[in-house]
Amino acid sequence: MKKLIFAVLAASMLSVLAWADRDTAFRSDHPEEYVVERGDTLWDISNKFLNTPWLWPEIWHVNPQIENPHLIFPGDLIRLVYIDGQPRLTVERTVRMAPGDTRLQPSIRVLSEEDAIPAIPLDRIDSYLSRSRILTEGELDNAPYMLAGPERRLIVGMGDRAYARGDLSEDVDTYGVFRKGEVYHDPQTRERLGEHAQAIGTVRVRTRTDDVATVTVSRSYEEIRMGDRLLPSEQRPVESVFYPSAPDDDIVGQILAVEGGVSQIGKFDVVMINRGEREGLQVGNVLATYKRGEQVRDRVTNERVNLPDERAGLVMIFRTFEKMSFGLVLEADRPLAVEDRVRNP
C-alpha cells in the first residue's frame, strides 16, 4: 500500500490567500526554517508553522527545480519566505537531473517515493482503509458463513483449510471474514445508522459443492470462528492521497464510538462519527471536536445552566459510508470521549 501523502494541487499552491491578515495563518512561535527528520509527518511539520495545519496547500510554494514538489523527504529544509509580500513555505533539496539535462547541480541525491514522509501515521488506520466496514441492516445476517474447520475444529487460522456455506458467487474467489459488531443509532433521532463489521481475516475459495465451499484461510487478524460471516473483497481503490480541507457543508455531529472500546480518546485513536456521505462529508475533511459543557447550578437563581462546549481537538475523516464515517484524531488538547461533539473547524 502506498504511503499516505498530502496531494498539494499546483493551483492551490499558487492561489492568492484570502485571509484579511495573512500573517495570522502562522503561529506566533513558528520557526524560520525546519530540517525534516525521519519519523516526521506532514501534519507535524505544518503544525510547527501554522495555526490551521490543513491550510498547508494554500501557502506552499512550488519550486520548479524539484521534480515532484508534493513529496517531502528527511533532510529537506522547510523555510518561511515572503514572495510578492505573501508568506510562503518552500522546500530546499538537491534534485536528480533529468536525462539529457546538462545544468550543473551541487550534487545528486536519488530519492524514492517510499522514503517520503507520510501525511499521518499510516499504521494507525491501515486496517480501516481496506477492511472494516459499516453495513446496512441484514447485510451481514444474510451473508455466507464459516461452517466447519478440519476435524470439526471450531477455530481456524492462517493456512488452515475450512468449509463455508451460503450463496457464494461463482465469480468471487476471495472473501473477507467479518464478525458482527455494534449496531449504531443516531443519539438524537434514533435512526439506525449501520452495523460495524469487524474484519477478522480473508479466505480463498478452492472448490464448491452445492452451497458448501472448501476454503483456505489466506490471512487472519485473529482466530476465525465458525459462524463468522463472509463478504466479497471490496474492489475499490484504497486512498493513498488525502486533501486536508474543511467540509463544504455545515456539519454537526458527535463521536459514537472509539476502536478498542476505551472510554478516553487520545491522539491517533480511530473514532466513528454519526455523519457520512449524505451529509456531505468527504475523505480528508477536518472536523473540530468539542467537549460537552457541564451542567452547573446557578447559585444566584438556583437554575441549572449548561456551560458552553469547549474545543478539544481535531479529527480527519479517512473513510466515509452513507450515514457514518471513520476519523483519526490528529490533535487532542484534552482527553475526548464518546458523545463529544464534532463540527466545522
Buried (B, 14 or more C-beta within 10 A) or exposed (E): EEBBBBBBEEEBBEEEBEEEEBEEBBBEEBEEEBEBEEEBBBBBBBBBBBEBBBBBBBBBBBEEEBEEBBBBBBBBEBBBEEEEEEBBBBBBBBBBEEEEEEEEEEEEEEBEEEEBBBBBBBEBBEBBBBBBBBBEEEBBEEBBBBBBBEEEEEEBBBEBEBBBBBEBEEEEBBBBBBBBBEEBBBBEEEEEBBBBBBBBBBBEBEEBEEEBBBBBBEBBBEEBBBEBBBBBBEEEEEBBBBBBBBBEEEBEBBBBBBBEEEEEBEBBBBBBBBBBBEBBBBBBBBBBBBBBEEEEEEEEEEEEEEEEBEBBBBBBBBBBBEBBBBBBBBBBEEBBBBEBBBBBB
